[in-house]
Amino acid sequence: MPTIYMNDGLVIRLNYNEKGHNKKHVHVFYHGQEAVYDFNGEQLAGSKLPKKKEKEVKLYLSHHRSYLEELWKGHY
C-alpha cells in the first residue's frame, strides 16, 4: 500500500485492501482526521481538512495523477 508523507504530518495513502471501490481515490490523514479524495481532487468522504492542507492534497493529486492511475491499475 503506497504511502506518501508530506508536510506537517499530512499522509496520502492508496489502500489496496478495500473491496468494491469503483471510483479511484486516496485516503488522506492529518492530525487524527481522515478524508477521502478522488484523483480529481473532489472530497468523497471524511473530515474536512484545513484549507491549506486541502490545497496541498489537490496540488499533489493534480501533479501525480498519472502515477496514481498506474498504481491503481496494477492492483484493482
C-alpha positions as CSV (number, residue, x, y, z in Angstrom):
1,M,0.0,0.0,0.0
2,P,1.8,3.1,-1.2
3,T,2.1,5.9,1.4
4,I,3.2,9.4,0.7
5,Y,4.4,11.5,3.6
6,M,4.0,15.3,3.1
7,N,4.5,18.4,5.2
8,D,3.4,18.7,8.9
9,G,2.0,15.2,9.3
10,L,0.0,15.1,6.1
11,V,-0.2,11.5,4.8
12,I,-1.7,10.3,1.5
13,R,-2.4,6.5,1.1
14,L,-3.8,4.2,-1.5
15,N,-5.5,1.3,0.3
16,Y,-5.4,-2.0,-1.7
17,N,-7.3,-4.0,0.9
18,E,-10.6,-2.3,0.2
19,K,-13.1,-4.2,-1.9
20,G,-15.9,-2.9,-4.1
21,H,-14.4,0.5,-4.9
22,N,-15.0,1.6,-8.4
23,K,-14.0,5.3,-8.1
24,K,-10.3,5.8,-7.9
25,H,-9.4,7.5,-4.6
26,V,-6.8,8.1,-1.9
27,H,-7.1,8.3,1.8
28,V,-5.7,11.4,3.4
29,F,-4.7,11.5,7.1
30,Y,-3.9,14.7,9.0
31,H,-3.7,15.0,12.8
32,G,-6.1,12.3,13.6
33,Q,-8.5,13.2,10.8
34,E,-9.2,11.1,7.7
35,A,-10.6,12.3,4.4
36,V,-11.1,10.5,1.0
37,Y,-10.5,12.3,-2.3
38,D,-10.9,11.1,-5.8
39,F,-8.0,11.5,-8.2
40,N,-9.6,14.8,-9.5
41,G,-9.4,16.3,-6.0
42,E,-13.1,16.0,-5.1
43,Q,-13.6,15.1,-1.5
44,L,-15.8,11.9,-1.3
45,A,-16.0,11.3,2.5
46,G,-14.5,12.0,5.9
47,S,-13.3,15.0,7.8
48,K,-12.9,18.5,6.4
49,L,-9.2,19.3,6.2
50,P,-7.8,22.8,6.9
51,K,-7.9,24.8,3.6
52,K,-4.1,24.9,3.4
53,K,-3.8,21.1,3.7
54,E,-6.7,20.5,1.3
55,K,-4.8,22.7,-1.2
56,E,-1.7,20.7,-0.8
57,V,-3.6,17.4,-1.4
58,K,-5.3,18.8,-4.5
59,L,-2.0,20.0,-5.8
60,Y,-0.3,16.7,-5.2
61,L,-3.2,14.8,-6.9
62,S,-3.1,17.1,-10.0
63,H,0.7,16.7,-10.4
64,H,0.8,12.9,-9.7
65,R,-2.4,11.7,-11.3
66,S,-0.7,9.5,-13.9
67,Y,1.4,7.9,-11.2
68,L,-1.6,7.2,-9.1
69,E,-3.5,5.8,-12.1
70,E,-0.7,3.3,-12.8
71,L,-0.7,2.2,-9.1
72,W,-4.5,1.8,-9.2
73,K,-4.4,-0.2,-12.4
74,G,-1.9,-2.5,-11.0
75,H,-4.0,-3.5,-8.1
76,Y,-7.7,-3.1,-8.9
